[in-house]
Amino acid sequence: MKNTMMTFTQKLQRSVRSSNSVLSVGLDPDPIKIPQPLKAQFPDKEELVFEFCRRIIEATKTEAAAYKPNLAFFEALGPGGWRVLDALMDLIPAAKVTIADAKRGDIGTTAEKYKEAFFDELHADSVTLNPLMGFDTLEPYFYDESKAVFVLTITSNKGSADLLRLPVMGRASVGEYIAEHLAAAQNKSATHLGMVVGATQPDSARQVLKVNPNAHLLMPGIGAQGGDLNLIEELLKDHRGIPIINSSRSIIYAGGDMENWEELVQKKAAETRVSLMEITKKYLTHQE
């Protein structure tokens, strides 16, 4: 019987087209920063985080192609954090791509259990992984065409210069070496092997994209981190994989402590989607 399961690439293409967007909204719910009017309604921290994220999803669902919950913010809630995250994953519209921002990386059966947690239990479409324990840590994820992994390659933080931007083995950077391996490994992986490429590091990213032009990208760093969209647009002009461009803090906290904070979040998400339109247009014509 023919396999009718949608591949990750097909889902991403459809999400970009239906939302007219390559925007990912990052869910980084810090109880300290949640708007004061909501805090007054929900003194329980778990309920507060759930309700905040629920309203963020509702306010931004017409603007976003993807959502990226950052697991650290849910794990910090303690035992109930996973329950909050699981409930929120059920509220994200099914047509949107979900990215579990976990940055895990471990060997053997541990990696297999991480895969089960994110793909089988949380039902995320994709997960971020750290490859610095070795490329064998990625292999347990290779067997599901409906999923993707986004592997840290060139990250948006300044500390990427400490390791990922160092030259190694004749390559311009460790990131380039990782990208080269991912391009080769894709031939034996049903799962899409994407890359995390920081929007704040266009010079370092250029060589990374050159050696792996077909990988879908998770690009953090716009908004609060100051990534330049003109530089990103130039960087992507020859890239065939689809970029998912993430903004977290600048969208979800756009309302400050105002009573109408949800309206201001929606407005900021809409403005961000529009600012990405020249990039989005290039990928609207991708065929399945």
Contacts in CASP RR format, 6 or more apart in sequence:
PFRMAT RR
TARGET T0000
AUTHOR 0000-0000-0000
METHOD contacts of the structure
MODEL  1
MKNTMMTFTQKLQRSVRSSNSVLSVGLDPDPIKIPQPLKAQFPDKEELVF
EFCRRIIEATKTEAAAYKPNLAFFEALGPGGWRVLDALMDLIPAAKVTIA
DAKRGDIGTTAEKYKEAFFDELHADSVTLNPLMGFDTLEPYFYDESKAVF
VLTITSNKGSADLLRLPVMGRASVGEYIAEHLAAAQNKSATHLGMVVGAT
QPDSARQVLKVNPNAHLLMPGIGAQGGDLNLIEELLKDHRGIPIINSSRS
IIYAGGDMENWEELVQKKAAETRVSLMEITKKYLTHQE
5 145 0 8 1.000
5 146 0 8 1.000
6 14 0 8 1.000
6 146 0 8 1.000
7 145 0 8 1.000
7 146 0 8 1.000
7 192 0 8 1.000
8 97 0 8 1.000
8 125 0 8 1.000
8 126 0 8 1.000
8 145 0 8 1.000
8 146 0 8 1.000
8 147 0 8 1.000
8 148 0 8 1.000
8 191 0 8 1.000
8 192 0 8 1.000
8 216 0 8 1.000
9 192 0 8 1.000
9 216 0 8 1.000
9 242 0 8 1.000
9 288 0 8 1.000
10 288 0 8 1.000
11 95 0 8 1.000
11 97 0 8 1.000
11 125 0 8 1.000
11 146 0 8 1.000
12 65 0 8 1.000
12 66 0 8 1.000
12 97 0 8 1.000
12 148 0 8 1.000
12 216 0 8 1.000
12 242 0 8 1.000
12 244 0 8 1.000
13 242 0 8 1.000
13 283 0 8 1.000
13 286 0 8 1.000
13 287 0 8 1.000
13 288 0 8 1.000
14 95 0 8 1.000
14 288 0 8 1.000
15 65 0 8 1.000
15 66 0 8 1.000
15 95 0 8 1.000
15 96 0 8 1.000
15 97 0 8 1.000
16 22 0 8 1.000
16 65 0 8 1.000
16 242 0 8 1.000
16 280 0 8 1.000
16 283 0 8 1.000
16 284 0 8 1.000
16 286 0 8 1.000
17 284 0 8 1.000
18 95 0 8 1.000
19 62 0 8 1.000
19 63 0 8 1.000
19 64 0 8 1.000
19 65 0 8 1.000
19 96 0 8 1.000
19 273 0 8 1.000
20 273 0 8 1.000
20 277 0 8 1.000
20 280 0 8 1.000
20 284 0 8 1.000
21 63 0 8 1.000
21 64 0 8 1.000
21 65 0 8 1.000
21 273 0 8 1.000
21 276 0 8 1.000
21 280 0 8 1.000
22 65 0 8 1.000
22 242 0 8 1.000
22 243 0 8 1.000
22 244 0 8 1.000
22 245 0 8 1.000
22 276 0 8 1.000
22 279 0 8 1.000
22 280 0 8 1.000
22 283 0 8 1.000
23 63 0 8 1.000
23 64 0 8 1.000
23 65 0 8 1.000
23 66 0 8 1.000
23 245 0 8 1.000
23 246 0 8 1.000
23 247 0 8 1.000
23 269 0 8 1.000
23 272 0 8 1.000
23 273 0 8 1.000
23 276 0 8 1.000
24 64 0 8 1.000
24 65 0 8 1.000
24 66 0 8 1.000
24 67 0 8 1.000
24 68 0 8 1.000
24 97 0 8 1.000
24 99 0 8 1.000
24 218 0 8 1.000
24 244 0 8 1.000
24 245 0 8 1.000
24 246 0 8 1.000
24 247 0 8 1.000
25 56 0 8 1.000
25 57 0 8 1.000
25 60 0 8 1.000
25 63 0 8 1.000
25 64 0 8 1.000
25 66 0 8 1.000
25 67 0 8 1.000
25 68 0 8 1.000
25 246 0 8 1.000
25 247 0 8 1.000
25 248 0 8 1.000
25 251 0 8 1.000
25 252 0 8 1.000
25 269 0 8 1.000
26 67 0 8 1.000
26 68 0 8 1.000
26 69 0 8 1.000
26 70 0 8 1.000
26 101 0 8 1.000
26 246 0 8 1.000
26 247 0 8 1.000
26 248 0 8 1.000
26 251 0 8 1.000
26 252 0 8 1.000
27 53 0 8 1.000
27 56 0 8 1.000
27 57 0 8 1.000
27 67 0 8 1.000
27 68 0 8 1.000
27 69 0 8 1.000
27 70 0 8 1.000
27 73 0 8 1.000
27 88 0 8 1.000
27 248 0 8 1.000
27 252 0 8 1.000
28 70 0 8 1.000
28 73 0 8 1.000
28 248 0 8 1.000
28 249 0 8 1.000
28 252 0 8 1.000
29 49 0 8 1.000
29 52 0 8 1.000
29 53 0 8 1.000
29 73 0 8 1.000
29 74 0 8 1.000
29 252 0 8 1.000
30 73 0 8 1.000
31 39 0 8 1.000
31 45 0 8 1.000
31 48 0 8 1.000
31 49 0 8 1.000
33 253 0 8 1.000
34 48 0 8 1.000
34 49 0 8 1.000
34 52 0 8 1.000
35 52 0 8 1.000
35 255 0 8 1.000
35 256 0 8 1.000
35 257 0 8 1.000
35 258 0 8 1.000
35 261 0 8 1.000
36 257 0 8 1.000
37 257 0 8 1.000
37 258 0 8 1.000
37 259 0 8 1.000
37 261 0 8 1.000
38 48 0 8 1.000
38 51 0 8 1.000
38 52 0 8 1.000
38 55 0 8 1.000
38 261 0 8 1.000
39 48 0 8 1.000
41 51 0 8 1.000
42 48 0 8 1.000
42 51 0 8 1.000
45 77 0 8 1.000
46 77 0 8 1.000
46 80 0 8 1.000
46 81 0 8 1.000
46 83 0 8 1.000
46 84 0 8 1.000
49 73 0 8 1.000
49 74 0 8 1.000
49 77 0 8 1.000
49 81 0 8 1.000
49 84 0 8 1.000
50 84 0 8 1.000
50 87 0 8 1.000
50 88 0 8 1.000
52 252 0 8 1.000
53 69 0 8 1.000
53 84 0 8 1.000
53 88 0 8 1.000
54 88 0 8 1.000
54 91 0 8 1.000
55 262 0 8 1.000
55 265 0 8 1.000
56 251 0 8 1.000
56 252 0 8 1.000
56 265 0 8 1.000
57 67 0 8 1.000
57 88 0 8 1.000
57 91 0 8 1.000
57 92 0 8 1.000
58 262 0 8 1.000
59 262 0 8 1.000
59 263 0 8 1.000
59 265 0 8 1.000
59 266 0 8 1.000
59 269 0 8 1.000
60 251 0 8 1.000
60 265 0 8 1.000
60 266 0 8 1.000
60 269 0 8 1.000
61 93 0 8 1.000
61 96 0 8 1.000
63 266 0 8 1.000
63 269 0 8 1.000
63 270 0 8 1.000
63 272 0 8 1.000
63 273 0 8 1.000
64 96 0 8 1.000
64 269 0 8 1.000
64 273 0 8 1.000
65 96 0 8 1.000
65 97 0 8 1.000
65 244 0 8 1.000
66 96 0 8 1.000
66 97 0 8 1.000
66 98 0 8 1.000
66 99 0 8 1.000
66 244 0 8 1.000
66 246 0 8 1.000
67 92 0 8 1.000
67 96 0 8 1.000
67 97 0 8 1.000
67 98 0 8 1.000
67 99 0 8 1.000
68 98 0 8 1.000
68 99 0 8 1.000
68 101 0 8 1.000
68 218 0 8 1.000
68 246 0 8 1.000
68 248 0 8 1.000
69 85 0 8 1.000
69 88 0 8 1.000
69 89 0 8 1.000
69 98 0 8 1.000
69 99 0 8 1.000
69 100 0 8 1.000
69 101 0 8 1.000
70 101 0 8 1.000
70 248 0 8 1.000
71 85 0 8 1.000
71 100 0 8 1.000
71 101 0 8 1.000
71 102 0 8 1.000
74 81 0 8 1.000
74 82 0 8 1.000
74 84 0 8 1.000
74 85 0 8 1.000
75 81 0 8 1.000
75 82 0 8 1.000
77 84 0 8 1.000
85 122 0 8 1.000
86 121 0 8 1.000
86 122 0 8 1.000
89 98 0 8 1.000
89 122 0 8 1.000
89 123 0 8 1.000
89 124 0 8 1.000
92 98 0 8 1.000
97 125 0 8 1.000
97 126 0 8 1.000
97 244 0 8 1.000
98 123 0 8 1.000
98 124 0 8 1.000
98 125 0 8 1.000
98 126 0 8 1.000
99 124 0 8 1.000
99 125 0 8 1.000
99 126 0 8 1.000
99 127 0 8 1.000
99 128 0 8 1.000
99 150 0 8 1.000
99 218 0 8 1.000
99 244 0 8 1.000
100 118 0 8 1.000
100 122 0 8 1.000
100 124 0 8 1.000
100 126 0 8 1.000
100 127 0 8 1.000
100 128 0 8 1.000
101 127 0 8 1.000
101 128 0 8 1.000
102 114 0 8 1.000
102 118 0 8 1.000
102 127 0 8 1.000
102 128 0 8 1.000
102 129 0 8 1.000
103 128 0 8 1.000
103 129 0 8 1.000
103 130 0 8 1.000
103 152 0 8 1.000
104 111 0 8 1.000
104 114 0 8 1.000
104 127 0 8 1.000
104 128 0 8 1.000
104 129 0 8 1.000
104 130 0 8 1.000
105 111 0 8 1.000
105 114 0 8 1.000
105 129 0 8 1.000
105 130 0 8 1.000
105 131 0 8 1.000
105 132 0 8 1.000
105 133 0 8 1.000
105 137 0 8 1.000
106 114 0 8 1.000
106 133 0 8 1.000
106 137 0 8 1.000
107 133 0 8 1.000
107 134 0 8 1.000
107 136 0 8 1.000
107 137 0 8 1.000
108 136 0 8 1.000
108 137 0 8 1.000
108 140 0 8 1.000
111 137 0 8 1.000
111 138 0 8 1.000
111 139 0 8 1.000
111 140 0 8 1.000
111 141 0 8 1.000
112 140 0 8 1.000
114 127 0 8 1.000
114 140 0 8 1.000
115 127 0 8 1.000
115 140 0 8 1.000
115 141 0 8 1.000
118 124 0 8 1.000
118 127 0 8 1.000
119 127 0 8 1.000
119 141 0 8 1.000
119 144 0 8 1.000
119 147 0 8 1.000
124 147 0 8 1.000
125 146 0 8 1.000
125 147 0 8 1.000
125 148 0 8 1.000
126 147 0 8 1.000
126 148 0 8 1.000
126 149 0 8 1.000
126 150 0 8 1.000
126 192 0 8 1.000
127 141 0 8 1.000
127 147 0 8 1.000
127 149 0 8 1.000
127 150 0 8 1.000
128 149 0 8 1.000
128 150 0 8 1.000
128 151 0 8 1.000
128 152 0 8 1.000
128 196 0 8 1.000
128 218 0 8 1.000
129 137 0 8 1.000
129 138 0 8 1.000
129 141 0 8 1.000
129 149 0 8 1.000
129 150 0 8 1.000
129 151 0 8 1.000
129 152 0 8 1.000
130 151 0 8 1.000
130 152 0 8 1.000
131 137 0 8 1.000
131 138 0 8 1.000
131 151 0 8 1.000
131 152 0 8 1.000
131 178 0 8 1.000
132 152 0 8 1.000
132 163 0 8 1.000
135 181 0 8 1.000
135 185 0 8 1.000
138 149 0 8 1.000
138 151 0 8 1.000
138 185 0 8 1.000
138 193 0 8 1.000
141 147 0 8 1.000
141 149 0 8 1.000
141 189 0 8 1.000
141 191 0 8 1.000
142 185 0 8 1.000
142 188 0 8 1.000
142 189 0 8 1.000
142 190 0 8 1.000
142 191 0 8 1.000
143 189 0 8 1.000
143 190 0 8 1.000
143 191 0 8 1.000
144 190 0 8 1.000
144 191 0 8 1.000
145 190 0 8 1.000
145 191 0 8 1.000
145 192 0 8 1.000
147 191 0 8 1.000
147 192 0 8 1.000
148 191 0 8 1.000
148 192 0 8 1.000
148 193 0 8 1.000
148 194 0 8 1.000
148 216 0 8 1.000
149 191 0 8 1.000
149 192 0 8 1.000
149 193 0 8 1.000
149 194 0 8 1.000
150 194 0 8 1.000
150 195 0 8 1.000
150 196 0 8 1.000
150 216 0 8 1.000
150 217 0 8 1.000
150 218 0 8 1.000
151 178 0 8 1.000
151 182 0 8 1.000
151 193 0 8 1.000
151 194 0 8 1.000
151 195 0 8 1.000
151 196 0 8 1.000
152 164 0 8 1.000
152 178 0 8 1.000
152 196 0 8 1.000
153 164 0 8 1.000
153 175 0 8 1.000
153 178 0 8 1.000
153 179 0 8 1.000
153 182 0 8 1.000
153 195 0 8 1.000
153 196 0 8 1.000
153 197 0 8 1.000
153 208 0 8 1.000
154 160 0 8 1.000
154 164 0 8 1.000
154 165 0 8 1.000
154 173 0 8 1.000
154 175 0 8 1.000
154 196 0 8 1.000
154 197 0 8 1.000
154 198 0 8 1.000
154 201 0 8 1.000
154 204 0 8 1.000
154 205 0 8 1.000
154 208 0 8 1.000
155 164 0 8 1.000
155 196 0 8 1.000
155 198 0 8 1.000
155 201 0 8 1.000
155 220 0 8 1.000
156 198 0 8 1.000
156 199 0 8 1.000
156 200 0 8 1.000
156 201 0 8 1.000
156 220 0 8 1.000
156 221 0 8 1.000
156 225 0 8 1.000
156 227 0 8 1.000
157 200 0 8 1.000
160 198 0 8 1.000
160 201 0 8 1.000
160 204 0 8 1.000
163 174 0 8 1.000
164 173 0 8 1.000
164 174 0 8 1.000
164 175 0 8 1.000
164 178 0 8 1.000
164 204 0 8 1.000
165 173 0 8 1.000
165 174 0 8 1.000
165 175 0 8 1.000
165 201 0 8 1.000
165 204 0 8 1.000
166 173 0 8 1.000
166 174 0 8 1.000
167 173 0 8 1.000
168 174 0 8 1.000
168 177 0 8 1.000
169 177 0 8 1.000
171 177 0 8 1.000
171 180 0 8 1.000
171 207 0 8 1.000
172 204 0 8 1.000
172 207 0 8 1.000
173 204 0 8 1.000
173 207 0 8 1.000
173 208 0 8 1.000
175 204 0 8 1.000
175 208 0 8 1.000
176 207 0 8 1.000
176 208 0 8 1.000
176 211 0 8 1.000
178 195 0 8 1.000
178 208 0 8 1.000
179 195 0 8 1.000
179 208 0 8 1.000
179 209 0 8 1.000
179 211 0 8 1.000
179 212 0 8 1.000
179 215 0 8 1.000
180 211 0 8 1.000
180 212 0 8 1.000
182 193 0 8 1.000
182 194 0 8 1.000
182 195 0 8 1.000
182 212 0 8 1.000
182 215 0 8 1.000
183 211 0 8 1.000
183 212 0 8 1.000
183 214 0 8 1.000
183 215 0 8 1.000
185 193 0 8 1.000
186 192 0 8 1.000
186 193 0 8 1.000
186 214 0 8 1.000
186 215 0 8 1.000
192 215 0 8 1.000
192 216 0 8 1.000
193 215 0 8 1.000
194 215 0 8 1.000
194 216 0 8 1.000
194 217 0 8 1.000
194 218 0 8 1.000
195 208 0 8 1.000
195 212 0 8 1.000
195 215 0 8 1.000
195 216 0 8 1.000
195 217 0 8 1.000
195 218 0 8 1.000
196 217 0 8 1.000
196 218 0 8 1.000
196 219 0 8 1.000
196 220 0 8 1.000
197 205 0 8 1.000
197 208 0 8 1.000
197 209 0 8 1.000
197 217 0 8 1.000
197 218 0 8 1.000
197 219 0 8 1.000
198 205 0 8 1.000
198 219 0 8 1.000
198 220 0 8 1.000
198 221 0 8 1.000
199 219 0 8 1.000
199 220 0 8 1.000
199 221 0 8 1.000
199 222 0 8 1.000
199 225 0 8 1.000
199 226 0 8 1.000
199 227 0 8 1.000
199 228 0 8 1.000
199 232 0 8 1.000
199 245 0 8 1.000
200 221 0 8 1.000
200 225 0 8 1.000
200 226 0 8 1.000
200 227 0 8 1.000
202 228 0 8 1.000
202 231 0 8 1.000
202 232 0 8 1.000
202 234 0 8 1.000
202 235 0 8 1.000
205 235 0 8 1.000
206 235 0 8 1.000
209 217 0 8 1.000
209 235 0 8 1.000
209 236 0 8 1.000
209 238 0 8 1.000
209 239 0 8 1.000
213 238 0 8 1.000
213 239 0 8 1.000
213 240 0 8 1.000
213 241 0 8 1.000
214 240 0 8 1.000
214 241 0 8 1.000
215 241 0 8 1.000
216 241 0 8 1.000
216 242 0 8 1.000
216 243 0 8 1.000
216 244 0 8 1.000
217 239 0 8 1.000
217 241 0 8 1.000
217 242 0 8 1.000
217 243 0 8 1.000
217 244 0 8 1.000
218 243 0 8 1.000
218 244 0 8 1.000
218 246 0 8 1.000
219 232 0 8 1.000
219 243 0 8 1.000
219 244 0 8 1.000
219 245 0 8 1.000
219 246 0 8 1.000
220 246 0 8 1.000
220 248 0 8 1.000
221 227 0 8 1.000
221 246 0 8 1.000
221 247 0 8 1.000
222 229 0 8 1.000
222 232 0 8 1.000
222 245 0 8 1.000
222 246 0 8 1.000
222 247 0 8 1.000
222 250 0 8 1.000
222 272 0 8 1.000
223 247 0 8 1.000
223 249 0 8 1.000
223 250 0 8 1.000
223 272 0 8 1.000
224 247 0 8 1.000
224 248 0 8 1.000
224 249 0 8 1.000
224 250 0 8 1.000
229 275 0 8 1.000
229 276 0 8 1.000
229 279 0 8 1.000
232 243 0 8 1.000
232 245 0 8 1.000
232 279 0 8 1.000
233 278 0 8 1.000
233 279 0 8 1.000
236 243 0 8 1.000
236 279 0 8 1.000
236 282 0 8 1.000
237 282 0 8 1.000
241 283 0 8 1.000
242 283 0 8 1.000
242 286 0 8 1.000
243 279 0 8 1.000
243 283 0 8 1.000
245 276 0 8 1.000
245 279 0 8 1.000
247 272 0 8 1.000
250 268 0 8 1.000
250 272 0 8 1.000
251 265 0 8 1.000
251 268 0 8 1.000
251 269 0 8 1.000
251 272 0 8 1.000
252 265 0 8 1.000
254 261 0 8 1.000
254 264 0 8 1.000
254 265 0 8 1.000
254 267 0 8 1.000
254 268 0 8 1.000
254 269 0 8 1.000
255 261 0 8 1.000
255 262 0 8 1.000
255 264 0 8 1.000
255 265 0 8 1.000
255 268 0 8 1.000
256 264 0 8 1.000
258 264 0 8 1.000
273 280 0 8 1.000
END
